[in-house]
Amino acid sequence: MDSYIKHLLGFSGKTSNKIVRRDWNKRTKNVCKPCWELKYCPYGPLVEEFPLLPPTRDEASKHNEFLKEQLAKGVYDYKRRRVFKKEVTEFNPKDYPERNDPSDAEKSCSVFGHLCPVFFVNEPFTETKEKRRVGRRISRSVMLRVVRRDNNQCQMCGRILRDDEIEFDHIIPVSKGGSSEEHNVRVTCLDCNRNKGDTLI
């Protein structure tokens, strides 16, 4: 894990990746990226101040080979040649992860690719004074409003359902910070709900 990410989370660069990742995942268990719910980013340009996920070892090695080729061709001006020569000389593949953890990839911005600030500040806030309601429990009143709104119809395959066939799906899964409020719950059939699982579709 990148040492800058560790620093932002309040750990020293020497703390083991396992400890940092366990703590980070625990702290952000009920965090949901604002762009998933709001369809825009409330952090604006601040996102670009947060780190990108590091390239994988394979990607970094390919980039290093590319730089070597370009330096051999004499493509860059003097200043850039000096910077890239240093980068090529000091390159160590062990400084890069073999692969990025999928849970870290989900924390990155779907537009810019930078890690989303919400996973560092862990804000439970919404656009109103009311805090996020987390958990799987869907209240009876929300269920009734959702069934009326969706007209007893699976919102994924379109099938009309009997009362005993109705399932309630969290559009943004609870495991990804989705709430059990009306805007995040929809009617589905059993098959569609099971096939969707924990994905964002």
PyMOL CGO cylinders between C-alpha atoms (Angstrom):
from pymol import cmd
from pymol.cgo import CYLINDER

trace = [
    CYLINDER, 0.00, 0.00, 0.00, 1.26, 3.47, -0.89, 0.3, 1, 1, 1, 1, 1, 1,
    CYLINDER, 1.26, 3.47, -0.89, 2.97, 5.27, 2.03, 0.3, 1, 1, 1, 1, 1, 1,
    CYLINDER, 2.97, 5.27, 2.03, 1.08, 8.49, 1.26, 0.3, 1, 1, 1, 1, 1, 1,
    CYLINDER, 1.08, 8.49, 1.26, -2.25, 6.65, 1.68, 0.3, 1, 1, 1, 1, 1, 1,
    CYLINDER, -2.25, 6.65, 1.68, -0.98, 5.31, 5.02, 0.3, 1, 1, 1, 1, 1, 1,
    CYLINDER, -0.98, 5.31, 5.02, -0.02, 8.86, 6.05, 0.3, 1, 1, 1, 1, 1, 1,
    CYLINDER, -0.02, 8.86, 6.05, -3.50, 10.20, 5.18, 0.3, 1, 1, 1, 1, 1, 1,
    CYLINDER, -3.50, 10.20, 5.18, -5.01, 7.46, 7.32, 0.3, 1, 1, 1, 1, 1, 1,
    CYLINDER, -5.01, 7.46, 7.32, -2.79, 8.38, 10.29, 0.3, 1, 1, 1, 1, 1, 1,
    CYLINDER, -2.79, 8.38, 10.29, -0.31, 5.48, 10.06, 0.3, 1, 1, 1, 1, 1, 1,
    CYLINDER, -0.31, 5.48, 10.06, 3.45, 5.52, 9.61, 0.3, 1, 1, 1, 1, 1, 1,
    CYLINDER, 3.45, 5.52, 9.61, 4.85, 4.23, 6.34, 0.3, 1, 1, 1, 1, 1, 1,
    CYLINDER, 4.85, 4.23, 6.34, 6.33, 1.26, 8.22, 0.3, 1, 1, 1, 1, 1, 1,
    CYLINDER, 6.33, 1.26, 8.22, 2.96, -0.04, 9.48, 0.3, 1, 1, 1, 1, 1, 1,
    CYLINDER, 2.96, -0.04, 9.48, 2.12, -3.32, 7.75, 0.3, 1, 1, 1, 1, 1, 1,
    CYLINDER, 2.12, -3.32, 7.75, -0.31, -3.23, 4.83, 0.3, 1, 1, 1, 1, 1, 1,
    CYLINDER, -0.31, -3.23, 4.83, -2.47, -5.85, 6.52, 0.3, 1, 1, 1, 1, 1, 1,
    CYLINDER, -2.47, -5.85, 6.52, -3.00, -3.73, 9.66, 0.3, 1, 1, 1, 1, 1, 1,
    CYLINDER, -3.00, -3.73, 9.66, -3.71, -0.56, 7.67, 0.3, 1, 1, 1, 1, 1, 1,
    CYLINDER, -3.71, -0.56, 7.67, -6.12, -2.29, 5.27, 0.3, 1, 1, 1, 1, 1, 1,
    CYLINDER, -6.12, -2.29, 5.27, -8.03, -4.03, 8.11, 0.3, 1, 1, 1, 1, 1, 1,
    CYLINDER, -8.03, -4.03, 8.11, -8.42, -0.73, 9.98, 0.3, 1, 1, 1, 1, 1, 1,
    CYLINDER, -8.42, -0.73, 9.98, -9.38, 1.20, 6.83, 0.3, 1, 1, 1, 1, 1, 1,
    CYLINDER, -9.38, 1.20, 6.83, -11.98, -1.36, 5.75, 0.3, 1, 1, 1, 1, 1, 1,
    CYLINDER, -11.98, -1.36, 5.75, -13.44, -1.41, 9.27, 0.3, 1, 1, 1, 1, 1, 1,
    CYLINDER, -13.44, -1.41, 9.27, -13.67, 2.39, 9.41, 0.3, 1, 1, 1, 1, 1, 1,
    CYLINDER, -13.67, 2.39, 9.41, -15.24, 2.68, 5.97, 0.3, 1, 1, 1, 1, 1, 1,
    CYLINDER, -15.24, 2.68, 5.97, -17.66, -0.26, 6.21, 0.3, 1, 1, 1, 1, 1, 1,
    CYLINDER, -17.66, -0.26, 6.21, -20.72, 1.98, 5.88, 0.3, 1, 1, 1, 1, 1, 1,
    CYLINDER, -20.72, 1.98, 5.88, -19.22, 4.66, 3.65, 0.3, 1, 1, 1, 1, 1, 1,
    CYLINDER, -19.22, 4.66, 3.65, -20.80, 5.21, 0.26, 0.3, 1, 1, 1, 1, 1, 1,
    CYLINDER, -20.80, 5.21, 0.26, -19.22, 7.23, -2.53, 0.3, 1, 1, 1, 1, 1, 1,
    CYLINDER, -19.22, 7.23, -2.53, -21.34, 10.39, -2.96, 0.3, 1, 1, 1, 1, 1, 1,
    CYLINDER, -21.34, 10.39, -2.96, -21.29, 10.05, -6.75, 0.3, 1, 1, 1, 1, 1, 1,
    CYLINDER, -21.29, 10.05, -6.75, -23.15, 6.72, -6.49, 0.3, 1, 1, 1, 1, 1, 1,
    CYLINDER, -23.15, 6.72, -6.49, -26.07, 8.33, -4.68, 0.3, 1, 1, 1, 1, 1, 1,
    CYLINDER, -26.07, 8.33, -4.68, -25.98, 11.94, -5.84, 0.3, 1, 1, 1, 1, 1, 1,
    CYLINDER, -25.98, 11.94, -5.84, -24.77, 11.41, -9.44, 0.3, 1, 1, 1, 1, 1, 1,
    CYLINDER, -24.77, 11.41, -9.44, -22.26, 14.24, -9.03, 0.3, 1, 1, 1, 1, 1, 1,
    CYLINDER, -22.26, 14.24, -9.03, -19.15, 14.80, -6.93, 0.3, 1, 1, 1, 1, 1, 1,
    CYLINDER, -19.15, 14.80, -6.93, -19.56, 17.23, -4.01, 0.3, 1, 1, 1, 1, 1, 1,
    CYLINDER, -19.56, 17.23, -4.01, -15.79, 17.31, -3.51, 0.3, 1, 1, 1, 1, 1, 1,
    CYLINDER, -15.79, 17.31, -3.51, -15.06, 18.93, -6.89, 0.3, 1, 1, 1, 1, 1, 1,
    CYLINDER, -15.06, 18.93, -6.89, -11.39, 19.67, -7.58, 0.3, 1, 1, 1, 1, 1, 1,
    CYLINDER, -11.39, 19.67, -7.58, -10.42, 18.40, -4.10, 0.3, 1, 1, 1, 1, 1, 1,
    CYLINDER, -10.42, 18.40, -4.10, -10.57, 14.85, -5.53, 0.3, 1, 1, 1, 1, 1, 1,
    CYLINDER, -10.57, 14.85, -5.53, -7.47, 15.60, -7.63, 0.3, 1, 1, 1, 1, 1, 1,
    CYLINDER, -7.47, 15.60, -7.63, -5.48, 16.34, -4.45, 0.3, 1, 1, 1, 1, 1, 1,
    CYLINDER, -5.48, 16.34, -4.45, -5.95, 12.73, -3.29, 0.3, 1, 1, 1, 1, 1, 1,
    CYLINDER, -5.95, 12.73, -3.29, -3.66, 9.93, -4.44, 0.3, 1, 1, 1, 1, 1, 1,
    CYLINDER, -3.66, 9.93, -4.44, -4.16, 7.58, -7.35, 0.3, 1, 1, 1, 1, 1, 1,
    CYLINDER, -4.16, 7.58, -7.35, -3.82, 3.85, -6.76, 0.3, 1, 1, 1, 1, 1, 1,
    CYLINDER, -3.82, 3.85, -6.76, -0.20, 2.87, -7.48, 0.3, 1, 1, 1, 1, 1, 1,
    CYLINDER, -0.20, 2.87, -7.48, 0.48, 1.12, -10.78, 0.3, 1, 1, 1, 1, 1, 1,
    CYLINDER, 0.48, 1.12, -10.78, 0.89, -2.64, -10.51, 0.3, 1, 1, 1, 1, 1, 1,
    CYLINDER, 0.89, -2.64, -10.51, 4.36, -4.19, -10.78, 0.3, 1, 1, 1, 1, 1, 1,
    CYLINDER, 4.36, -4.19, -10.78, 3.65, -5.28, -14.35, 0.3, 1, 1, 1, 1, 1, 1,
    CYLINDER, 3.65, -5.28, -14.35, 2.38, -1.82, -15.39, 0.3, 1, 1, 1, 1, 1, 1,
    CYLINDER, 2.38, -1.82, -15.39, 5.36, -0.09, -13.73, 0.3, 1, 1, 1, 1, 1, 1,
    CYLINDER, 5.36, -0.09, -13.73, 7.84, -2.46, -15.44, 0.3, 1, 1, 1, 1, 1, 1,
    CYLINDER, 7.84, -2.46, -15.44, 6.27, -1.81, -18.86, 0.3, 1, 1, 1, 1, 1, 1,
    CYLINDER, 6.27, -1.81, -18.86, 6.43, 1.94, -18.24, 0.3, 1, 1, 1, 1, 1, 1,
    CYLINDER, 6.43, 1.94, -18.24, 10.09, 1.66, -17.20, 0.3, 1, 1, 1, 1, 1, 1,
    CYLINDER, 10.09, 1.66, -17.20, 10.89, -0.23, -20.42, 0.3, 1, 1, 1, 1, 1, 1,
    CYLINDER, 10.89, -0.23, -20.42, 9.07, 2.46, -22.42, 0.3, 1, 1, 1, 1, 1, 1,
    CYLINDER, 9.07, 2.46, -22.42, 11.17, 5.18, -20.74, 0.3, 1, 1, 1, 1, 1, 1,
    CYLINDER, 11.17, 5.18, -20.74, 14.37, 3.26, -21.54, 0.3, 1, 1, 1, 1, 1, 1,
    CYLINDER, 14.37, 3.26, -21.54, 13.37, 3.06, -25.23, 0.3, 1, 1, 1, 1, 1, 1,
    CYLINDER, 13.37, 3.06, -25.23, 12.53, 6.77, -25.37, 0.3, 1, 1, 1, 1, 1, 1,
    CYLINDER, 12.53, 6.77, -25.37, 15.80, 7.74, -23.66, 0.3, 1, 1, 1, 1, 1, 1,
    CYLINDER, 15.80, 7.74, -23.66, 17.75, 5.57, -26.12, 0.3, 1, 1, 1, 1, 1, 1,
    CYLINDER, 17.75, 5.57, -26.12, 16.03, 7.41, -29.01, 0.3, 1, 1, 1, 1, 1, 1,
    CYLINDER, 16.03, 7.41, -29.01, 16.90, 10.79, -27.48, 0.3, 1, 1, 1, 1, 1, 1,
    CYLINDER, 16.90, 10.79, -27.48, 13.26, 11.90, -27.45, 0.3, 1, 1, 1, 1, 1, 1,
    CYLINDER, 13.26, 11.90, -27.45, 13.31, 14.17, -24.37, 0.3, 1, 1, 1, 1, 1, 1,
    CYLINDER, 13.31, 14.17, -24.37, 14.91, 17.56, -23.76, 0.3, 1, 1, 1, 1, 1, 1,
    CYLINDER, 14.91, 17.56, -23.76, 17.85, 17.82, -21.31, 0.3, 1, 1, 1, 1, 1, 1,
    CYLINDER, 17.85, 17.82, -21.31, 15.75, 18.54, -18.19, 0.3, 1, 1, 1, 1, 1, 1,
    CYLINDER, 15.75, 18.54, -18.19, 13.32, 15.66, -18.77, 0.3, 1, 1, 1, 1, 1, 1,
    CYLINDER, 13.32, 15.66, -18.77, 16.14, 13.28, -19.76, 0.3, 1, 1, 1, 1, 1, 1,
    CYLINDER, 16.14, 13.28, -19.76, 17.80, 13.93, -16.39, 0.3, 1, 1, 1, 1, 1, 1,
    CYLINDER, 17.80, 13.93, -16.39, 14.52, 13.25, -14.48, 0.3, 1, 1, 1, 1, 1, 1,
    CYLINDER, 14.52, 13.25, -14.48, 13.65, 10.10, -16.47, 0.3, 1, 1, 1, 1, 1, 1,
    CYLINDER, 13.65, 10.10, -16.47, 17.23, 8.72, -16.31, 0.3, 1, 1, 1, 1, 1, 1,
    CYLINDER, 17.23, 8.72, -16.31, 17.08, 9.00, -12.52, 0.3, 1, 1, 1, 1, 1, 1,
    CYLINDER, 17.08, 9.00, -12.52, 13.66, 7.30, -12.52, 0.3, 1, 1, 1, 1, 1, 1,
    CYLINDER, 13.66, 7.30, -12.52, 14.93, 4.42, -14.70, 0.3, 1, 1, 1, 1, 1, 1,
    CYLINDER, 14.93, 4.42, -14.70, 18.12, 4.00, -12.63, 0.3, 1, 1, 1, 1, 1, 1,
    CYLINDER, 18.12, 4.00, -12.63, 16.26, 3.93, -9.29, 0.3, 1, 1, 1, 1, 1, 1,
    CYLINDER, 16.26, 3.93, -9.29, 13.41, 1.72, -10.54, 0.3, 1, 1, 1, 1, 1, 1,
    CYLINDER, 13.41, 1.72, -10.54, 12.74, -1.26, -8.26, 0.3, 1, 1, 1, 1, 1, 1,
    CYLINDER, 12.74, -1.26, -8.26, 9.79, -3.52, -9.21, 0.3, 1, 1, 1, 1, 1, 1,
    CYLINDER, 9.79, -3.52, -9.21, 9.40, -4.53, -5.54, 0.3, 1, 1, 1, 1, 1, 1,
    CYLINDER, 9.40, -4.53, -5.54, 8.24, -0.97, -4.78, 0.3, 1, 1, 1, 1, 1, 1,
    CYLINDER, 8.24, -0.97, -4.78, 4.98, -1.74, -6.62, 0.3, 1, 1, 1, 1, 1, 1,
    CYLINDER, 4.98, -1.74, -6.62, 2.20, -4.17, -5.66, 0.3, 1, 1, 1, 1, 1, 1,
    CYLINDER, 2.20, -4.17, -5.66, 1.67, -7.26, -7.79, 0.3, 1, 1, 1, 1, 1, 1,
    CYLINDER, 1.67, -7.26, -7.79, -1.99, -6.25, -7.97, 0.3, 1, 1, 1, 1, 1, 1,
    CYLINDER, -1.99, -6.25, -7.97, -4.21, -3.65, -6.33, 0.3, 1, 1, 1, 1, 1, 1,
    CYLINDER, -4.21, -3.65, -6.33, -6.73, -4.89, -3.79, 0.3, 1, 1, 1, 1, 1, 1,
    CYLINDER, -6.73, -4.89, -3.79, -10.25, -4.85, -5.35, 0.3, 1, 1, 1, 1, 1, 1,
    CYLINDER, -10.25, -4.85, -5.35, -11.65, -3.09, -2.26, 0.3, 1, 1, 1, 1, 1, 1,
    CYLINDER, -11.65, -3.09, -2.26, -9.13, -0.27, -2.84, 0.3, 1, 1, 1, 1, 1, 1,
    CYLINDER, -9.13, -0.27, -2.84, -10.13, -0.03, -6.51, 0.3, 1, 1, 1, 1, 1, 1,
    CYLINDER, -10.13, -0.03, -6.51, -13.76, 0.51, -5.45, 0.3, 1, 1, 1, 1, 1, 1,
    CYLINDER, -13.76, 0.51, -5.45, -12.61, 3.48, -3.36, 0.3, 1, 1, 1, 1, 1, 1,
    CYLINDER, -12.61, 3.48, -3.36, -11.33, 5.35, -6.40, 0.3, 1, 1, 1, 1, 1, 1,
    CYLINDER, -11.33, 5.35, -6.40, -13.24, 8.04, -8.26, 0.3, 1, 1, 1, 1, 1, 1,
    CYLINDER, -13.24, 8.04, -8.26, -15.10, 6.68, -11.28, 0.3, 1, 1, 1, 1, 1, 1,
    CYLINDER, -15.10, 6.68, -11.28, -14.29, 9.89, -13.23, 0.3, 1, 1, 1, 1, 1, 1,
    CYLINDER, -14.29, 9.89, -13.23, -10.76, 10.95, -12.20, 0.3, 1, 1, 1, 1, 1, 1,
    CYLINDER, -10.76, 10.95, -12.20, -9.40, 7.68, -10.76, 0.3, 1, 1, 1, 1, 1, 1,
    CYLINDER, -9.40, 7.68, -10.76, -8.12, 9.32, -7.57, 0.3, 1, 1, 1, 1, 1, 1,
    CYLINDER, -8.12, 9.32, -7.57, -9.11, 7.79, -4.23, 0.3, 1, 1, 1, 1, 1, 1,
    CYLINDER, -9.11, 7.79, -4.23, -12.38, 9.37, -3.09, 0.3, 1, 1, 1, 1, 1, 1,
    CYLINDER, -12.38, 9.37, -3.09, -11.97, 11.80, -0.13, 0.3, 1, 1, 1, 1, 1, 1,
    CYLINDER, -11.97, 11.80, -0.13, -15.04, 10.30, 1.57, 0.3, 1, 1, 1, 1, 1, 1,
    CYLINDER, -15.04, 10.30, 1.57, -13.02, 7.19, 2.45, 0.3, 1, 1, 1, 1, 1, 1,
    CYLINDER, -13.02, 7.19, 2.45, -10.54, 9.33, 4.39, 0.3, 1, 1, 1, 1, 1, 1,
    CYLINDER, -10.54, 9.33, 4.39, -12.97, 11.61, 6.24, 0.3, 1, 1, 1, 1, 1, 1,
    CYLINDER, -12.97, 11.61, 6.24, -15.73, 8.98, 6.68, 0.3, 1, 1, 1, 1, 1, 1,
    CYLINDER, -15.73, 8.98, 6.68, -18.55, 11.49, 6.73, 0.3, 1, 1, 1, 1, 1, 1,
    CYLINDER, -18.55, 11.49, 6.73, -21.96, 10.07, 7.70, 0.3, 1, 1, 1, 1, 1, 1,
    CYLINDER, -21.96, 10.07, 7.70, -23.59, 13.26, 6.36, 0.3, 1, 1, 1, 1, 1, 1,
    CYLINDER, -23.59, 13.26, 6.36, -26.18, 13.53, 3.64, 0.3, 1, 1, 1, 1, 1, 1,
    CYLINDER, -26.18, 13.53, 3.64, -27.47, 16.52, 1.70, 0.3, 1, 1, 1, 1, 1, 1,
    CYLINDER, -27.47, 16.52, 1.70, -29.84, 17.27, 4.59, 0.3, 1, 1, 1, 1, 1, 1,
    CYLINDER, -29.84, 17.27, 4.59, -29.48, 17.44, 8.40, 0.3, 1, 1, 1, 1, 1, 1,
    CYLINDER, -29.48, 17.44, 8.40, -30.53, 13.80, 8.63, 0.3, 1, 1, 1, 1, 1, 1,
    CYLINDER, -30.53, 13.80, 8.63, -27.60, 11.38, 8.97, 0.3, 1, 1, 1, 1, 1, 1,
    CYLINDER, -27.60, 11.38, 8.97, -27.27, 8.26, 6.81, 0.3, 1, 1, 1, 1, 1, 1,
    CYLINDER, -27.27, 8.26, 6.81, -29.37, 5.30, 7.92, 0.3, 1, 1, 1, 1, 1, 1,
    CYLINDER, -29.37, 5.30, 7.92, -27.22, 2.22, 7.51, 0.3, 1, 1, 1, 1, 1, 1,
    CYLINDER, -27.22, 2.22, 7.51, -28.13, -1.43, 7.93, 0.3, 1, 1, 1, 1, 1, 1,
    CYLINDER, -28.13, -1.43, 7.93, -30.16, -4.03, 6.06, 0.3, 1, 1, 1, 1, 1, 1,
    CYLINDER, -30.16, -4.03, 6.06, -33.46, -3.46, 7.88, 0.3, 1, 1, 1, 1, 1, 1,
    CYLINDER, -33.46, -3.46, 7.88, -36.05, -1.84, 5.64, 0.3, 1, 1, 1, 1, 1, 1,
    CYLINDER, -36.05, -1.84, 5.64, -38.91, -0.29, 7.58, 0.3, 1, 1, 1, 1, 1, 1,
    CYLINDER, -38.91, -0.29, 7.58, -42.49, -1.39, 6.84, 0.3, 1, 1, 1, 1, 1, 1,
    CYLINDER, -42.49, -1.39, 6.84, -43.46, 2.11, 5.67, 0.3, 1, 1, 1, 1, 1, 1,
    CYLINDER, -43.46, 2.11, 5.67, -40.53, 2.19, 3.18, 0.3, 1, 1, 1, 1, 1, 1,
    CYLINDER, -40.53, 2.19, 3.18, -41.52, -1.28, 1.88, 0.3, 1, 1, 1, 1, 1, 1,
    CYLINDER, -41.52, -1.28, 1.88, -45.12, -0.15, 1.28, 0.3, 1, 1, 1, 1, 1, 1,
    CYLINDER, -45.12, -0.15, 1.28, -44.06, 3.06, -0.50, 0.3, 1, 1, 1, 1, 1, 1,
    CYLINDER, -44.06, 3.06, -0.50, -41.57, 1.16, -2.68, 0.3, 1, 1, 1, 1, 1, 1,
    CYLINDER, -41.57, 1.16, -2.68, -44.13, -1.51, -3.69, 0.3, 1, 1, 1, 1, 1, 1,
    CYLINDER, -44.13, -1.51, -3.69, -46.64, 1.23, -4.64, 0.3, 1, 1, 1, 1, 1, 1,
    CYLINDER, -46.64, 1.23, -4.64, -44.00, 3.24, -6.49, 0.3, 1, 1, 1, 1, 1, 1,
    CYLINDER, -44.00, 3.24, -6.49, -42.70, 0.20, -8.43, 0.3, 1, 1, 1, 1, 1, 1,
    CYLINDER, -42.70, 0.20, -8.43, -46.20, -1.17, -9.05, 0.3, 1, 1, 1, 1, 1, 1,
    CYLINDER, -46.20, -1.17, -9.05, -45.40, -4.78, -8.01, 0.3, 1, 1, 1, 1, 1, 1,
    CYLINDER, -45.40, -4.78, -8.01, -42.99, -5.01, -10.96, 0.3, 1, 1, 1, 1, 1, 1,
    CYLINDER, -42.99, -5.01, -10.96, -39.39, -6.28, -10.90, 0.3, 1, 1, 1, 1, 1, 1,
    CYLINDER, -39.39, -6.28, -10.90, -37.26, -3.23, -11.71, 0.3, 1, 1, 1, 1, 1, 1,
    CYLINDER, -37.26, -3.23, -11.71, -34.64, -5.39, -13.42, 0.3, 1, 1, 1, 1, 1, 1,
    CYLINDER, -34.64, -5.39, -13.42, -36.52, -7.84, -15.67, 0.3, 1, 1, 1, 1, 1, 1,
    CYLINDER, -36.52, -7.84, -15.67, -39.95, -6.14, -15.76, 0.3, 1, 1, 1, 1, 1, 1,
    CYLINDER, -39.95, -6.14, -15.76, -41.94, -9.16, -14.54, 0.3, 1, 1, 1, 1, 1, 1,
    CYLINDER, -41.94, -9.16, -14.54, -45.18, -8.42, -12.62, 0.3, 1, 1, 1, 1, 1, 1,
    CYLINDER, -45.18, -8.42, -12.62, -44.94, -10.09, -9.21, 0.3, 1, 1, 1, 1, 1, 1,
    CYLINDER, -44.94, -10.09, -9.21, -47.46, -11.54, -6.78, 0.3, 1, 1, 1, 1, 1, 1,
    CYLINDER, -47.46, -11.54, -6.78, -47.22, -10.22, -3.20, 0.3, 1, 1, 1, 1, 1, 1,
    CYLINDER, -47.22, -10.22, -3.20, -45.41, -13.38, -2.05, 0.3, 1, 1, 1, 1, 1, 1,
    CYLINDER, -45.41, -13.38, -2.05, -42.80, -13.09, -4.86, 0.3, 1, 1, 1, 1, 1, 1,
    CYLINDER, -42.80, -13.09, -4.86, -41.60, -9.57, -4.02, 0.3, 1, 1, 1, 1, 1, 1,
    CYLINDER, -41.60, -9.57, -4.02, -37.98, -9.08, -2.97, 0.3, 1, 1, 1, 1, 1, 1,
    CYLINDER, -37.98, -9.08, -2.97, -36.43, -5.77, -1.92, 0.3, 1, 1, 1, 1, 1, 1,
    CYLINDER, -36.43, -5.77, -1.92, -33.06, -4.89, -3.43, 0.3, 1, 1, 1, 1, 1, 1,
    CYLINDER, -33.06, -4.89, -3.43, -30.60, -2.24, -2.21, 0.3, 1, 1, 1, 1, 1, 1,
    CYLINDER, -30.60, -2.24, -2.21, -29.55, -0.47, -5.43, 0.3, 1, 1, 1, 1, 1, 1,
    CYLINDER, -29.55, -0.47, -5.43, -26.24, 0.53, -3.81, 0.3, 1, 1, 1, 1, 1, 1,
    CYLINDER, -26.24, 0.53, -3.81, -25.48, -2.57, -1.71, 0.3, 1, 1, 1, 1, 1, 1,
    CYLINDER, -25.48, -2.57, -1.71, -25.35, -2.18, 2.07, 0.3, 1, 1, 1, 1, 1, 1,
    CYLINDER, -25.35, -2.18, 2.07, -21.79, -3.59, 1.91, 0.3, 1, 1, 1, 1, 1, 1,
    CYLINDER, -21.79, -3.59, 1.91, -20.84, -0.58, -0.21, 0.3, 1, 1, 1, 1, 1, 1,
    CYLINDER, -20.84, -0.58, -0.21, -22.45, 1.97, 2.10, 0.3, 1, 1, 1, 1, 1, 1,
    CYLINDER, -22.45, 1.97, 2.10, -25.95, 1.95, 0.58, 0.3, 1, 1, 1, 1, 1, 1,
    CYLINDER, -25.95, 1.95, 0.58, -28.77, 3.00, 2.89, 0.3, 1, 1, 1, 1, 1, 1,
    CYLINDER, -28.77, 3.00, 2.89, -32.15, 1.39, 3.52, 0.3, 1, 1, 1, 1, 1, 1,
    CYLINDER, -32.15, 1.39, 3.52, -34.02, 4.54, 2.55, 0.3, 1, 1, 1, 1, 1, 1,
    CYLINDER, -34.02, 4.54, 2.55, -36.69, 4.67, -0.13, 0.3, 1, 1, 1, 1, 1, 1,
    CYLINDER, -36.69, 4.67, -0.13, -34.45, 6.13, -2.86, 0.3, 1, 1, 1, 1, 1, 1,
    CYLINDER, -34.45, 6.13, -2.86, -32.03, 3.18, -2.53, 0.3, 1, 1, 1, 1, 1, 1,
    CYLINDER, -32.03, 3.18, -2.53, -34.60, 0.34, -2.39, 0.3, 1, 1, 1, 1, 1, 1,
    CYLINDER, -34.60, 0.34, -2.39, -36.45, -1.22, -5.32, 0.3, 1, 1, 1, 1, 1, 1,
    CYLINDER, -36.45, -1.22, -5.32, -38.71, -4.19, -6.02, 0.3, 1, 1, 1, 1, 1, 1,
    CYLINDER, -38.71, -4.19, -6.02, -37.10, -7.19, -7.73, 0.3, 1, 1, 1, 1, 1, 1,
    CYLINDER, -37.10, -7.19, -7.73, -37.90, -10.84, -8.26, 0.3, 1, 1, 1, 1, 1, 1,
    CYLINDER, -37.90, -10.84, -8.26, -35.91, -13.52, -6.41, 0.3, 1, 1, 1, 1, 1, 1,
    CYLINDER, -35.91, -13.52, -6.41, -33.76, -14.48, -9.45, 0.3, 1, 1, 1, 1, 1, 1,
    CYLINDER, -33.76, -14.48, -9.45, -32.75, -10.89, -10.30, 0.3, 1, 1, 1, 1, 1, 1,
    CYLINDER, -32.75, -10.89, -10.30, -31.97, -10.11, -6.66, 0.3, 1, 1, 1, 1, 1, 1,
    CYLINDER, -31.97, -10.11, -6.66, -29.75, -13.19, -6.28, 0.3, 1, 1, 1, 1, 1, 1,
    CYLINDER, -29.75, -13.19, -6.28, -28.00, -12.63, -9.62, 0.3, 1, 1, 1, 1, 1, 1,
    CYLINDER, -28.00, -12.63, -9.62, -27.21, -9.02, -8.75, 0.3, 1, 1, 1, 1, 1, 1,
    CYLINDER, -27.21, -9.02, -8.75, -25.60, -9.93, -5.42, 0.3, 1, 1, 1, 1, 1, 1,
    CYLINDER, -25.60, -9.93, -5.42, -23.24, -7.23, -4.15, 0.3, 1, 1, 1, 1, 1, 1,
    CYLINDER, -23.24, -7.23, -4.15, -22.68, -5.47, -7.46, 0.3, 1, 1, 1, 1, 1, 1,
    CYLINDER, -22.68, -5.47, -7.46, -23.64, -1.96, -8.57, 0.3, 1, 1, 1, 1, 1, 1,
    CYLINDER, -23.64, -1.96, -8.57, -26.12, -2.56, -11.42, 0.3, 1, 1, 1, 1, 1, 1,
]
cmd.load_cgo(trace, "trace")
